[in-house]
Amino acid sequence: MSETRQGGGPTVLRMILARQLQALREKAGMSYEQAAEAIYSSPWTIRRMERAEGGLKPLTVKSLLMAYGITDVREIDAFLYLARDASKPGWWHSYDDVLPSWFRTAVGLEESASLIRAYEPQVVPGLLQTEGYIRALIAASSPAAPDDFNERSVALRLVRQQLLQRPDPPRYWAALDETVLRRPIGGPEVMREQIEYLIAAAQRPKLTIQIIPYAAGWHPALYGMFNIFRFPDAELPDIVYSEALTGACYLSKPEESARYTQALDRMCVQAATPEESLTILRDTLKEI
């Protein structure tokens, strides 16, 4: 069992445990059906565990380990310790009333990533939005929602942003289409405050913002936003997150994440450099 366990929230711990359980099952030469029969469960349960879906009961994990031939008490205890930590709710569970189920995994991935790369063609990324900008977006997207729902949604996004205020935050690298700066969310005052915030953020040591100007023309990802999460634990692959109006997509196959990484690399070459992007931000601020 890997010793790289420092840090990592429950979402990532579940993923690590899921990959290890899959590897042990395959090493034991057992099918889903055989593993399920060994612990008097269903193949569906084994599949869900290996996809890191839902909580992990220590008794079920222990039964699986024994079925896979793991007898060392210390190794079993290490797995059970990981299973207990992986089953603990993250801070975001207190916002379940306003947090879409499809977005919960993304918040968990943010918490444990060492590098977050983002592409955004429409709006400022959530981790870089000012409160006024957040309120304008939420009011526009949920016009019929009760006031308390919208207030909770604002609070959730502000709490998420504490990630980048940590003493040792993840490396955050965002590529934004110039359209993002020109779309008048909330009016001139809100946009001035937002761009001032981006200017300040772009000068933090572990934060990079690149603007893709109109003049860059076509680029590989004009279809929509996505994030790429990279983790300190070598057992985890890069994970790509993209979203639509009512759902999200998570991609973890190496060939899939590689295509997104290559596309983002090309976009960052087409984009203004970080220094040039600061100039674009300052020039845009003068025009508002």
C-alpha positions in Angstrom: 0.0 0.0 0.0 1.4 3.4 -0.9 2.8 5.6 1.9 1.9 8.9 0.2 -1.0 9.7 2.4 -0.3 13.2 3.6 -3.0 15.7 2.8 -5.8 14.8 0.6 -9.5 15.2 1.3 -12.1 12.5 1.4 -12.8 12.7 -2.3 -9.2 12.0 -3.3 -8.8 9.4 -0.5 -11.8 7.5 -1.9 -10.2 7.5 -5.3 -6.9 6.2 -4.0 -8.6 3.4 -2.1 -10.8 2.6 -5.1 -7.7 2.2 -7.4 -5.9 0.0 -4.8 -8.9 -2.2 -4.3 -9.2 -2.7 -8.1 -5.5 -3.5 -8.3 -5.8 -6.1 -5.5 -8.9 -7.7 -7.1 -7.2 -8.0 -10.5 -4.0 -9.3 -8.9 -6.1 -12.0 -7.2 -7.6 -12.9 -10.6 -11.1 -12.3 -9.4 -14.0 -10.9 -11.5 -16.6 -8.5 -10.0 -19.0 -11.4 -9.6 -16.4 -13.5 -7.7 -15.4 -10.7 -5.4 -19.1 -9.9 -4.7 -19.8 -13.6 -4.0 -16.9 -13.8 -1.6 -18.4 -11.0 0.6 -22.0 -11.9 0.1 -22.6 -8.7 -1.9 -23.5 -7.7 -5.4 -21.2 -7.0 -8.4 -22.8 -3.5 -8.5 -21.4 -2.8 -5.0 -17.9 -3.8 -6.1 -18.0 -1.7 -9.2 -19.2 1.4 -7.2 -16.4 0.9 -4.7 -13.8 0.8 -7.5 -15.3 3.9 -9.1 -15.1 5.8 -5.8 -18.8 6.3 -5.6 -20.3 6.8 -2.2 -18.9 5.9 1.2 -16.7 2.9 2.1 -17.7 0.7 5.0 -14.7 -0.5 6.9 -16.2 -4.0 7.4 -16.8 -4.3 3.7 -13.3 -3.2 2.9 -11.9 -5.7 5.4 -13.9 -8.5 4.0 -12.7 -7.7 0.5 -9.1 -7.5 1.6 -9.3 -11.0 3.1 -11.0 -12.3 0.0 -8.1 -10.9 -2.0 -5.6 -12.7 0.2 -4.4 -9.8 2.3 -3.6 -11.2 5.8 -1.0 -8.8 7.2 -2.8 -7.1 10.1 -0.8 -3.8 9.7 -1.7 -3.6 6.0 -5.4 -4.3 6.8 -5.3 -1.6 9.5 -3.7 0.9 7.0 -6.6 0.2 4.5 -9.2 0.6 7.2 -7.7 3.9 8.5 -7.8 5.2 4.9 -11.4 3.9 4.5 -12.5 5.8 7.7 -10.9 9.0 6.5 -12.3 8.6 3.0 -15.8 8.3 4.5 -15.7 11.5 6.5 -17.8 14.3 5.0 -15.9 17.3 3.5 -16.7 20.8 4.6 -18.9 21.3 1.5 -21.4 18.8 2.8 -22.8 21.5 5.0 -23.8 23.2 1.7 -25.7 20.3 0.3 -28.8 22.4 0.1 -27.3 24.6 -2.6 -24.5 22.4 -4.0 -25.4 20.4 -7.1 -24.6 16.7 -6.6 -22.6 16.7 -9.9 -20.4 19.5 -8.6 -19.5 18.0 -5.2 -16.7 15.9 -6.6 -15.1 19.0 -8.3 -15.0 20.8 -4.9 -13.3 17.7 -3.4 -10.8 17.6 -6.2 -10.0 21.3 -5.7 -9.3 20.7 -2.0 -6.6 18.1 -2.7 -5.0 19.3 -6.0 -1.4 20.6 -6.1 -2.0 22.2 -9.5 -5.3 23.4 -11.0 -5.3 24.6 -14.6 -8.4 26.3 -15.8 -9.8 27.4 -19.2 -12.8 29.8 -19.1 -14.4 31.3 -22.3 -17.4 32.9 -20.7 -17.0 34.2 -17.1 -14.3 34.7 -14.5 -13.5 31.3 -12.9 -15.3 30.8 -9.6 -12.2 30.8 -7.5 -11.3 34.3 -8.8 -14.7 36.0 -8.6 -15.5 39.0 -6.4 -18.6 38.9 -4.2 -20.3 41.5 -6.4 -19.6 39.5 -9.5 -20.8 36.3 -7.8 -24.1 37.9 -6.7 -24.7 39.2 -10.3 -24.1 35.8 -11.8 -26.3 34.0 -9.3 -29.1 36.5 -9.6 -29.0 36.1 -13.4 -28.8 32.3 -13.3 -31.4 31.7 -10.6 -33.9 34.7 -10.9 -36.7 32.8 -9.2 -34.7 31.3 -6.4 -35.5 32.4 -2.8 -33.2 35.0 -1.3 -31.8 32.5 1.3 -30.9 30.1 -1.4 -29.0 32.7 -3.3 -27.2 33.9 -0.1 -26.2 30.4 0.7 -24.9 30.0 -2.9 -22.8 33.2 -2.5 -21.4 32.0 0.8 -20.4 28.6 -0.7 -18.4 30.2 -3.5 -16.7 32.6 -1.1 -15.7 29.6 1.2 -14.4 27.8 -1.8 -12.1 30.7 -2.6 -10.3 30.3 0.8 -8.4 27.5 -1.0 -6.2 30.1 -2.7 -5.7 32.0 0.6 -4.0 29.1 2.3 -0.4 29.5 3.5 0.6 26.9 0.9 -2.2 27.0 -1.8 -2.2 24.9 -4.9 -0.6 26.3 -8.0 -3.5 27.9 -10.0 -3.1 28.7 -13.7 -6.1 30.2 -15.6 -6.4 30.9 -19.3 -9.3 33.3 -20.0 -10.8 34.4 -23.3 -10.8 38.2 -23.7 -14.6 37.9 -24.0 -14.6 37.3 -20.2 -13.3 40.8 -19.6 -15.8 42.4 -22.0 -19.0 40.7 -20.8 -20.7 43.3 -18.5 -21.7 41.2 -15.5 -23.4 43.3 -12.9 -22.6 46.6 -14.5 -19.5 48.9 -14.6 -18.8 49.1 -10.9 -18.9 45.3 -10.5 -16.7 44.8 -13.5 -14.2 47.4 -12.3 -13.9 45.7 -8.9 -13.6 42.3 -10.6 -10.8 43.3 -12.9 -8.9 45.1 -10.1 -9.1 41.8 -8.2 -7.7 39.9 -11.2 -4.9 42.4 -11.5 -4.0 41.8 -7.8 -4.5 38.0 -8.0 -2.2 37.8 -11.1 0.7 39.1 -9.1 0.5 36.4 -6.4 3.4 33.9 -6.4 1.5 30.7 -7.2 -1.2 32.2 -9.4 -1.0 32.8 -13.2 -3.5 34.4 -15.4 -3.2 34.5 -19.2 -5.7 36.3 -21.5 -6.4 34.8 -24.9 -7.0 38.0 -27.1 -9.5 38.2 -29.9 -6.6 38.4 -32.3 -5.5 34.9 -31.4 -8.4 33.6 -33.5 -9.5 30.0 -33.3 -8.0 27.7 -30.6 -8.5 24.1 -29.6 -11.1 24.5 -26.9 -13.6 27.0 -28.1 -16.4 24.6 -27.1 -16.4 25.2 -23.3 -14.8 25.5 -19.9 -12.7 22.9 -18.3 -10.3 22.4 -15.4 -7.4 20.0 -15.1 -6.5 18.8 -11.6 -3.1 17.3 -10.7 -2.4 15.7 -7.3 0.7 15.2 -5.2 -0.1 11.5 -4.8 1.5 9.6 -7.7 -1.2 7.0 -7.7 -3.8 9.5 -9.0 -3.9 10.5 -12.7 -4.7 14.0 -13.8 -8.5 14.5 -13.8 -10.3 16.8 -16.3 -13.6 18.4 -15.2 -16.0 20.1 -17.6 -19.5 21.3 -17.0 -22.8 22.0 -18.8 -26.0 23.6 -17.6 -27.3 20.6 -15.6 -24.3 18.3 -15.2 -20.6 17.7 -15.4 -18.1 15.3 -16.9 -15.0 13.9 -15.2 -12.3 12.3 -17.3 -9.3 10.4 -15.8 -8.1 8.1 -18.6 -4.5 9.2 -19.4 -5.2 9.5 -23.1 -8.2 11.8 -22.4 -6.4 14.1 -19.9 -3.4 14.3 -22.2 -5.6 15.7 -25.1 -6.9 18.4 -22.8 -3.5 19.2 -21.4 -2.1 19.5 -25.0 -5.0 21.7 -26.0 -4.5 24.0 -23.0 -0.7 24.1 -23.7 -1.4 25.3 -27.2 -3.9 27.9 -26.0 -1.4 29.2 -23.5 1.1 29.6 -26.3 -1.5 31.6 -28.3 -2.4 33.6 -25.2 -0.7 36.8 -24.1 2.2 36.1 -21.6 1.4 36.7 -17.9 3.1 40.1 -18.1 1.2 41.0 -21.3 -2.0 39.8 -19.7 -1.5 42.2 -16.8 -1.3 45.0 -19.4 -4.5 43.9 -21.0 -6.2 43.8 -17.7 -5.0 47.3 -16.8 -6.0 48.7 -20.2 -9.5 47.1 -19.9 -9.9 48.7 -16.5 -9.3 52.1 -18.0 -12.0 51.5 -20.6 -14.8 50.7 -18.1 
